[in-house]
Amino acid sequence: MKRMLWVMLMMAFGATFTSPLFPLYQEHFHLTSLEITLLFAAYAVCLLPSLLIVGSKGKSWGLRKVLLTSVLLSLVATFLFMFANQAWMLYAARMLEGIAYGAFTGASAAFLFLKSPAEKKGLALTLLGVTILVGFGLGPAISGLMIQYAGYQPLRLPFVLLSVLLISALIALFTLTEDSSAKEGIASPKITLGIPKEISPHFWSFIGLSIFMVFTLNGIVLSLIPSFTKNVIHSSNLSVSGLLILLLLGGGAIAQMVRNPRNEMTRIRIGLIMLLIGSCFTVLSGETGKLSLLWIGIFIEAIGGGWTFQVSLRLAGNLPKPEERAQVISTYYLAGYSGFIVPIVGVGGLTLFFSLNTALIVLNVLGALVIIYILAYSTRFQKYYAKHKDKLLYTSTR
């Protein structure tokens, strides 16, 4: 389990590694705001179909083979970034990143469960969420510090480190063997979202929509904070955006270790409310130009995102039958990563008519409406989940 978690940490690390470099890319390659928006979008547009296809078919292809291919594609993308001298190389690298991480996400959860002893499946599910958030946070924090303080080849040196880390992930994967049950029917041979009918309305209206909002509001930070801190808050320190992202995602991982509140429904409700409050502070920081408000907002959003992610992932793992779990979790991540498209497309379109901060206000109002709906639906879900847990307890004691 430890080696697989290391591989997952390195891939998550690489997935957000380039975020602080986008302002530099915009200056170096003379990219317009639209071109930068498309550069962000290229990742998500390629990730989603890759995640959907591999989530359905990865098991029959061989999970270890899919994971090895994913890490290799990430390495190729890293080399393209490292040696990029034309803008098209950046787009190609982002597209490969999206394909690689989408395929990896679709297979890694299933492979982690295969490599985890039966008594540690619950622990594996918990560590899965923590590892991904830590990796997401460390990537931009370290790259931001390197480009700000290394003082040498800021567009290339960070990718030397990333290459070494991805190679270590590749070596770790080579030491793992494909499980003998790897091609037994956990994944459907058809490309499908794979949500069983009996849990479908509850999944999409509560679990899937909750993680969608986490990724949407966090995606605003990931895609816009580098430009936001430079152009709205007027901070020239390139490491600030990386450290803010570390606080958001790494803080979300640490927040999961706080045990109270213990009740799952209370925890996710508070988490959703804190997500919204934190994003409002982000907007307020843009209105006032105060960096301190941005740090406060990110801190609040980190706790809210961490708790919402933790509980929703646990619910996604607990609701389906064991043989359906990997497919449901793949669809769970598909719902989450779909949220990344919202800030990219939404802000990109709105900034054609409004300022960046006004665009963020519009998105936050829409986000508030969705969160109100989730909170209202949570009462219905709570009743269903209580019956579901009672049924599982009854089955296990027979």
N, C-alpha and C positions, 0 to 999 in steps of 0.2 A: 504493500500500500504506500509506503514512504517514497519509493522510487517513482511511482505513478503520480503522487502528489507533487513531487519535484518537477516532473515534466509539465504538469498542469500549471504550476507556478510560473515556469519559464515562458510558456505560451501566453499566459495572461499578461505577463510582464511585457512581452513583445507587442501584444495587441494594442496597447495604449502608449507605447514608447515614443512614437513620433509626434504626439500632440503638441509639446512645447516648441517643436521646430517649424510649425506652420507659418508663423510670422516671418521667420528667416527665409523660408521657401518663397513666400509672397514677394519679399524684397529681392532675393537673389534671381528668381526667374521672372520677375515683373508680372506676377499673376494678378488678375482682377479679383474682386470680391466674389464674383460668380464662379470664376475658375477655382478659387479656394473652396467654395461651397461644393462644387462638383468633385473636388479631390476628396473631401470628407465623404460625400455620398457614394463614391465608387466603392468604398470599403463595405458599407452596409448593403448596397445593391448586390454585391457578389457574395456576401456572407449568408444572406437569408436563403437563397436557393440551395447553396452548398449545405447548410445546416439541415434543411428539409430533406434533401436527397439522401445524405449520409445518415441522418437520423432514422430513416426508413430502411435503407439498404446496407448500412455499414456492417451489421452483424453477419450477413450472408457473404460479404466481401472478405471478411476477416478484419477484426478491429485493430489488431496490432499493425497490419499492413496499412490501414487507413491512417493511423496515428503517425507512422513513420513517414508516409507521403506528406502529411500535413506539416510536420516539422521541416522536412526538406523544402517544401514550398515556402515556408517562412524564411528559411535561410536564403533562398533565391531572392525573395522580396527584400531582405536585408542587404544583400549585395547590390541590388538595383538602387536602393536608397544611397548606399555608400558611394557608388561610382556615378550617380546621376549627374549628367551635364546638360540634359534637356528635360523639359517639362513632361514629355510623354513617358519618361522613365519613372517619374513620380506616380503617374496614374497607373502604370503597369504594376508598380510595386504595391500600391494600395489595393488594387484588384486582387493580386495574388495573396496579400495579407487577408483579405476578406474570405477568399476561397479556402485558404489554409485554416483560418480560425473557425470558420463555419463547419468544415469537415471535422476538425479536431473536437469541437464542442459536441457534435453529433455522435462521436464515438467514445470520447474520453470517459463520460459518466458511466456508460455501460461497461467499459473495460475496468474502471475502478471498482465497480461492484463485483465483477468476476474475480478480481484479485484480492478482494476483502473477505475474510472469514465470515461465516454466517452471523456470528455473535457481534460482529463489528460493522454490520451494514448501516446501522443508525449513525454510528460515529463517522463512517465514510461520507454519509450524506451531509453531516455537519461540517466536516473538514473540507468538503468540496466547495461549499459556499464561502468559507473563510479564505481558502487558498486563492480562489478566483479574485476576490476583492483585494486581498493583499497584493497580488500580482498586478492587477489593474492600477493600484495606487503607486507601487514602487516604480513601475516603468516610467511614467512622465516625471516623477520626482527626481530620479537619478539622471535622466536625459536632460532635464532642465538645469540641474546643478552643473552637469558637465559642459553644456554649451555656454553657461554664464561664467564659469570660473576656470575651466581647463585652459582657455586661451589659445587653443590650437585646433585647427580644422573642425569647427563646430558642426559642420554638416556631414562629417565623416567619422570622427573619433567615437561618438556615441555608438555607432553601428559596429565598431570593432568589438566593443564590450558585448553588445547584443549577439553578435555572431558566436562568440565564445560560449555564452550561456545557452544558446540554442544547440550548439554542438554537444554540450554536456547533457542536454535533454535527449538528444539523439542517442548518445552512448547509453543513457539510463534505459531507454526503450529497447535497445538491442539486448540488454540483460534480462528483459522480461520475455516470457514465452506466451504464445497464443494458447488460451485455455482449450481443453478438449471439447468443452461445451459451447465454444465460441460461435458455432454455426447452427446451434439449435434455436428454434423459432422464437427468440425474443423480439426480433424486428420483423416487420411485415415485408415480403418481397415487393409489395406495391408501395409507391410513393404516397404517403398519407400522413395526416396530422396525428393519427393514432390516439385520439382521446376516446375512451369507451363511452358509449351512449349514456350509461347511468350516471356518470360524473360530468358529462360535457357541459350542461348549463352552469353548474357550480364552478367548474374550472375556468370557463371563459368570462363569467361575470364577476368572479372574485379573485381566484388565484392568478390566472393569466393577465387579467386587467391590472392587478396590483403590481406585478413585476413589470408590466408595460409602463406604468407610471414611474416606477423606480428608474428604469433605463431612460425614459423620456426626460425626466428632470435631471438625472445625472448626465445624460447625453448633452444637455444644454451646457453644463459645466465643461465636459470633455471637449466639445467642439468649439465653444465660444470663449472660454476663459482666457486662452492665450491672447486673442484679439481684444477681449473685454478689458483685461488688466492694462493693456498697452494703450488702447484708444479711448476708453471710457474712464477708467480709474487713473490713467496716465502714469503707470509704473513702468519704468524701462528695464527693470530687473527681470531677465528671462527665466530665472529660477522660481519666481513667485508663482507662476501658473502651474508649474510642476508640483510645488509644495502644496498648493491649494487642492490639486487633484489627489495628492497623497492623503491629505486630511480627509477629503470626501470619501475615498474608497478604502484606504487603510483604516481610517477612523470608523468606517462602517463595519469593517472586520472586527475591530476591537470592541465595538458596541455589542456585537453578538455574544461576547463573553460575559456581559453584564446580565446577571440572572433575573433580576426583577425588571418589569413585572413577569411573573412566571406563566400566567394564563396566556395562551397563544392568541386568542381573539383580542384580548386587551392590548397585548403587545403590538399586534399588527395595526390595530386602530390608532394607537398612539403614534406608531411609526409613520403611517400615512399622513396624519395631521402635522407631524414634525417635518416631513418632506415638503409639505406645502408652505409651512411657516419659513423654513430655510430658504426656499426659492423666492419668497417675498422679500426677505432680507437682501438677497442678491440683487433684485430689482431696485430696492431702496438704495443700495450702495451706488448703483449707477446714477440714480437721481441726485444723490448728494455728493458723489465723487469721493466717498470715504472708504478706504481700503479696509478699515477695521470692521465695518458692517459686512463686508464681503466675507471676511474670516469667520465672523459670528454666524452668518447665514450658512456657510459651508459646513461648519461644525454641527449646527442643528440638523441640516440635511443629511449629514453623515450618519448620525444616530438613527434618524427616521428611515433612511435607505437601508442601513444595516439590519434593523429589526424587521422591516417589511420583506427584505430579501430572505432573511433567515426563516421566518415563519412560512412564507409562501412556498419556498423550496421544500421545507419539511412537509407541508400539506400536499405538494405535488408528488412527493415520494410515498406518502402514507395512504392517499386515496385509492390509487389503482392496485390491482393484484400484482404480486411480485414479478410475474412474467411480463407485465405491461409497464412496469416502472421505468425502464430505460427509455422507451418510446415516449412516454408522457413527459419525462424530464427534458428530452430533446425538444418537444413541442413547447414546454415551459420556457426554454431558452429562446426558441423562435419567437414567442410572444414578447419576451424581453428585448431582444435585439431589434425587433420591429420598432420599438420605441426610439431607437437611435435615429431613425429616419425622420421623426417628427421635428426635432430641432433643426436638422439640416435643411429639410425642405421648407418647414414652416418659417423659420427665421430668414432663410434665403429669399423666400417670396415676399415676406412682410417688409424686409428692409428695402425693397424696391419702392415702397411707398412711405415707410416710417423710419425713424431712427432705430438703432439697435436696441436701445433700452425700451422704447415703445413696443417693439416687436416682442421683447421678453415679457412685457406686461400682458399683451394679448395672449401669449402662450400660457402664462400663469393663470389667467382667468379661465381659460379652457381647461387647464389642468385641475383647477379647483372644482369645476363642475363634475369632472370625471371622478375625482376623489370623493365628493359628496355622494355620488351614485354608489361607489364601492362601499362606503360606510353604511349607506342605507341597506344595501344587499347583504351586508355582513350578518345581520340579524337572522335572515333566512338561512344563510350558509351555516351559522352556528348551530341551528337546530338540526340541519342535515348531518353535520359533522359529528355531533353528539351521538346521534343514532348510528352513524357509521362506526365510531369507536366502540360503541356497545356491541355491535354485531361482530367486530373483530375479536373483542374480548370473549364473547360467547363461543365463537368458533374455536379459539385457541384453548378453551378450557374443556371442550368436549372430548 
